[in-house]
């Protein structure tokens, strides 16, 4: 029993670390499209992963912290509040995992609300707050639904996360 618990903890840490690494790398590869009032952060497609594992919650959070720390010109407010928005969205997505089509929604809503505030008050963008909420929200819809949902279905079909594993973590 103790050995089984240790294996589960190790699996959790490895999954979280892999998700953080992938989020970071994808964010850095697509950095030019990931910042500003009109953005499409492709790495946000990974926000569907809490559907499969609770390890995605710290994985996405840590990945976002690392990515925001290395993307050119990121300020502390973006690193802190942007990453906290991702953490909250991942936790809410995990809670919504029984409703597959709602899993990406927390990332869309929270980032559409938080990121424009950081852009306006942290970076001093002159665009209207409502405009940035719409454009960031549309970018999130693109990343989370147009890229994330196909990713979710592909991972589900691949069997990477076995039925037994999903049941253990529900």
QUIZIGI-V545509 format. One record per run of one state. SS is the DSSP state (H for helix, E for strand, L for the rest). FROM is the first residue (numbers start at 0). LEN is the number of residues. If there is no record, write none. Layout:
{{SS:FROM:LEN} {SS:FROM:LEN}}
//
This chain:
{{L:0:1} {H:1:28} {L:29:1} {H:30:3} {L:33:8} {H:41:10} {L:51:3} {H:54:16} {L:70:5} {H:75:20} {L:95:4} {H:99:3} {L:102:2} {H:104:18} {L:122:6} {H:128:30} {L:158:4} {H:162:6} {L:168:2}}
//
